[in-house]
Structure formats: C-alpha cells, structure tokens
Amino acid sequence: MNQLIESHLEYLAEAVENMTRMLESAHARIDEQKREKAEMQLAIGARNRKISILEENLAELDKVREENRRLQAKQSQAAEHAAKLLAHVRELQGKFTP
C-alpha cells in the first residue's frame, strides 16, 4: 500500500479513536448530568412538599391561636361568673348565719 495512503489511514484511525473517546466522555458527562438533575428534582419535590405541609400547619396554627383566644376569653368570663357567685353565696351565708 502506498505510504501516503497508509499514513492518512493511520491518521483517520487515530482521529476516529479520539472522536470515540470524546463521545464516550460526553455521554458519561450527559449521564452524570441526568443523574444530578434527577436528584435535584427529587430534592426540589421533597422541599416543595415540606413547604406545603408547613404552610398548612401555619394556617392551622392561626386557627388554633384564634380558638385559644376564644377559649381564654370564655374561661375568663366563667372565672368572673364563679367569683360573683361565690361572693353572692358568702353574702347569703352572712345573712342567714347567726
């Protein structure tokens, strides 16, 4: 075979090998990026679910606080009423006790 043709064929074979290595490297990077993307999507999904749960908890917390204020007001009214009743009972005891 002609030396020039043989030299070109060797050059082309080397170029093909280099391109093959570059493509394999590129595919490896693409696969790694796909894996990283999938992991990030899972992490983002988990974070979004956590945010949703926290928002729901926050909304419930506001309801619970309002209910707590309402119950504290009711308890305060009941305590005032009980104190008045006790005062009336003592007053009545004083009138009917010799």
Secondary structure as GFF3:
##gff-version 3
##sequence-region A 1 98
A	DSSP	alpha_helix	3	96	.	.	.	ID=ss1
###
